[in-house]
Amino acid sequence: MPIAARAAPETWGNRVNHALLSWQVPGLETSGKSGDGNRGRSIQPVTGKWQNVTGTGSVVPFSSDAMRTDKPLLDPLPPRQATTLGLSCKRFLKQNMKITNLLLILVTLASVVIFPNGAWAEPKARMMKAVVVHQYGGSEVAKYEDTPRPEPKENEALVRVIASGVNPADPLIVSGKYAQQFGTHVPLIPGYDIAGVVEQTGSRVTKLKVGDAVYGYPLMGGGWAEHAVVTEGETAPKPKSLSFVDAAAVPLAALTAWDALIDTAQLKAGQTVLIHGGSGGVGSFAIQIAKARGARVIATASTANQDLLKHLGADVAIDYTKQKFEDVAKDVDIVLDPVGRDTLARSYAVVKKGGIICTLVARPDPAQLEKFGIRGASIAVTPNAANLAEITKLIDDKKIKPIVTQVLPLSEGVKALEQAETHHSRGKIVLKIADEPKE
Ligand SMILES: NC(=O)c1ccc[n+]([C@@H]2O[C@H](COP(=O)([O-])OP(=O)(O)OC[C@H]3O[C@@H](n4cnc5c(N)ncnc54)[C@H](OP(=O)(O)O)[C@@H]3O)[C@@H](O)[C@H]2O)c1
């Protein structure tokens, strides 16, 4: 599986519904004390200020005439007390009727002037620009449009997104091919890499603070938008040495390379690693991480990207269009495979006994693993704040850097999807959403 594939509790779709719900009729919060019968209707004056005096010995408070029902909202008062109270209320109302009516008229007029479209009953959700997918399909289904801003939950922070990375996962999610496995549903916003500034935090967020510059991998996407929500487990402080655009190229791809080489294969200094697709998003980080850990790196890419493999630090660069990698790479400790099919099939034989193949796009064949006495792993990356913080250190120590080869505006989501699904990107593509803030 190419991406996390964890069934998530909710998608952006749910988050939007939640946001819309919480924006409905906020006036009710003030009058709708629990069990008072007013919740869910319309904005009401406080109970008791307006009363319906029956004159029959009991007082039944109503919110207004419009709210009148036969069912008392409070227990009736004892008859004597009620009569006295009823009379004084009658007198009060008679004396003040003119003022009350005048006040009512003024309030009504003011509401019409201030909220001409009845907006006070249903305030509009705060909107943002985003790339939104309303139905699964090809890149053309991605629409650049206004959409409600997500509302952070208790454990989430709202981030003003400055830039968002592009990954092959984006067209895959948009296609809906694995909607069930990934737990996605439309409408959705693609975007699994963000770099931005924290604008709001939920009550259970402890580490992130408003104004923090962060980057991260939101498991359920939503990055191709002016605002996105993330949990603390999905983010880390943005590397100080990178712009937001460069930082947005890092999280998902670098975390995948880290997961495969460090967490799964447990790469050690002096080992030899074969990295297929070394010029792509994951491969370009994998080469640098392996070199930073003291490994010898053999990497593959097409003719046009041989220079990049060398620039990234590969000890041996193989042009897979001209040469069979198995003629060059032998007895390697680790293979990182982001390609699959024939490339994976031919890789088993180049791994030394006890070595490992980590594939991002397939399941290693158990028969082949057994035949060569090697191990295999299918990588399914998930957000990991601790690993991302390690990556941040390597970046700020100038050990690794993102290779951003194309920067597009947010309105070019379709173009970004088209490029990502070629599986021949050089380095990373990034959507620039807002101007770089001053830090
Ligand atoms: N399982 C996971 O958790 C996970 C996480 C991230 C990514 N993925 C998957 O891993 C794959 C790679 O991701 P990415 O972001 O690195 O993609 P990418 O940026 O599109 O890079 C793909 C790279 O593969 C190279 N390539 C294509 N055909 C090749 C071949 N036959 N032999 C060697 N190299 C070849 C391309 O180089 P040339 O242009 O020079 O051909 C390109 O550099 C995607 O399918 C993605 O969905 C999975």
Ligand as a Chemical Component Dictionary entry (heavy atoms), coordinates in Angstrom:
data_LIG
# 
_chem_comp.id                   LIG 
_chem_comp.type                 NON-POLYMER 
_chem_comp.pdbx_formal_charge   0 
_chem_comp.three_letter_code    LIG 
# 
loop_
_chem_comp_atom.comp_id 
_chem_comp_atom.atom_id 
_chem_comp_atom.alt_atom_id 
_chem_comp_atom.type_symbol 
_chem_comp_atom.charge 
_chem_comp_atom.model_Cartn_x 
_chem_comp_atom.model_Cartn_y 
_chem_comp_atom.model_Cartn_z 
_chem_comp_atom.pdbx_ordinal 
LIG N1  N1  N 0  3.863  2.777  1.297   1  
LIG C1  C1  C 0  4.047  3.997  1.692   2  
LIG O1  O1  O 0  3.884  4.321  2.859   3  
LIG C2  C2  C 0  4.447  5.032  0.678   4  
LIG C3  C3  C 0  4.880  6.284  1.072   5  
LIG C4  C4  C 0  5.310  7.191  0.099   6  
LIG C5  C5  C 0  5.269  6.843  -1.237  7  
LIG N2  N2  N 1  4.802  5.630  -1.591  8  
LIG C6  C6  C 0  4.782  5.224  -3.017  9  
LIG O2  O2  O 0  6.114  5.079  -3.452  10 
LIG C7  C7  C 0  6.200  5.434  -4.818  11 
LIG C8  C8  C 0  7.302  6.480  -4.974  12 
LIG O3  O3  O 0  6.927  7.662  -4.319  13 
LIG P1  P1  P 0  7.695  9.002  -4.638  14 
LIG O4  O4  O 0  7.069  10.085 -3.875  15 
LIG O5  O5  O -1 9.144  8.785  -4.500  16 
LIG O6  O6  O 0  7.340  9.136  -6.199  17 
LIG P2  P2  P 0  7.995  10.084 -7.307  18 
LIG O7  O7  O 0  8.431  11.338 -6.676  19 
LIG O8  O8  O 0  7.067  10.115 -8.432  20 
LIG O9  O9  O 0  9.327  9.318  -7.734  21 
LIG C9  C9  C 0  9.292  8.137  -8.451  22 
LIG C10 C10 C 0  10.700 7.855  -8.914  23 
LIG O10 O10 O 0  10.755 6.538  -9.451  24 
LIG C11 C11 C 0  11.673 6.560  -10.519 25 
LIG N3  N3  N 0  11.349 5.445  -11.398 26 
LIG C12 C12 C 0  10.275 5.264  -12.194 27 
LIG N4  N4  N 0  10.386 4.074  -12.828 28 
LIG C13 C13 C 0  11.551 3.505  -12.408 29 
LIG C14 C14 C 0  12.221 2.276  -12.683 30 
LIG N5  N5  N 0  11.715 1.383  -13.505 31 
LIG N6  N6  N 0  13.379 2.027  -12.043 32 
LIG C15 C15 C 0  13.913 2.906  -11.186 33 
LIG N7  N7  N 0  13.336 4.092  -10.899 34 
LIG C16 C16 C 0  12.150 4.378  -11.495 35 
LIG C17 C17 C 0  11.515 7.888  -11.166 36 
LIG O11 O11 O 0  12.748 8.268  -11.748 37 
LIG P3  P3  P 0  12.824 8.648  -13.313 38 
LIG O12 O12 O 0  11.913 9.828  -13.483 39 
LIG O13 O13 O 0  14.268 8.990  -13.521 40 
LIG O14 O14 O 0  12.348 7.443  -14.055 41 
LIG C18 C18 C 0  11.173 8.805  -10.003 42 
LIG O15 O15 O 0  12.317 9.457  -9.536  43 
LIG C19 C19 C 0  4.824  5.909  -5.237  44 
LIG O16 O16 O 0  4.123  4.859  -5.859  45 
LIG C20 C20 C 0  4.156  6.251  -3.924  46 
LIG O17 O17 O 0  2.766  6.132  -3.982  47 
LIG C21 C21 C 0  4.404  4.725  -0.667  48 
# 
loop_
_chem_comp_bond.comp_id 
_chem_comp_bond.atom_id_1 
_chem_comp_bond.atom_id_2 
_chem_comp_bond.value_order 
_chem_comp_bond.pdbx_ordinal 
LIG N1  C1  SING 1  
LIG C1  O1  DOUB 2  
LIG C1  C2  SING 3  
LIG C2  C3  SING 4  
LIG C2  C21 DOUB 5  
LIG C3  C4  DOUB 6  
LIG C4  C5  SING 7  
LIG C5  N2  DOUB 8  
LIG N2  C6  SING 9  
LIG N2  C21 SING 10 
LIG C6  O2  SING 11 
LIG C6  C20 SING 12 
LIG O2  C7  SING 13 
LIG C7  C8  SING 14 
LIG C7  C19 SING 15 
LIG C8  O3  SING 16 
LIG O3  P1  SING 17 
LIG P1  O4  DOUB 18 
LIG P1  O5  SING 19 
LIG P1  O6  SING 20 
LIG O6  P2  SING 21 
LIG P2  O7  DOUB 22 
LIG P2  O8  SING 23 
LIG P2  O9  SING 24 
LIG O9  C9  SING 25 
LIG C9  C10 SING 26 
LIG C10 O10 SING 27 
LIG C10 C18 SING 28 
LIG O10 C11 SING 29 
LIG C11 N3  SING 30 
LIG C11 C17 SING 31 
LIG N3  C12 SING 32 
LIG N3  C16 SING 33 
LIG C12 N4  DOUB 34 
LIG N4  C13 SING 35 
LIG C13 C14 SING 36 
LIG C13 C16 DOUB 37 
LIG C14 N5  SING 38 
LIG C14 N6  DOUB 39 
LIG N6  C15 SING 40 
LIG C15 N7  DOUB 41 
LIG N7  C16 SING 42 
LIG C17 O11 SING 43 
LIG C17 C18 SING 44 
LIG O11 P3  SING 45 
LIG P3  O12 DOUB 46 
LIG P3  O13 SING 47 
LIG P3  O14 SING 48 
LIG C18 O15 SING 49 
LIG C19 O16 SING 50 
LIG C19 C20 SING 51 
LIG C20 O17 SING 52 
# 
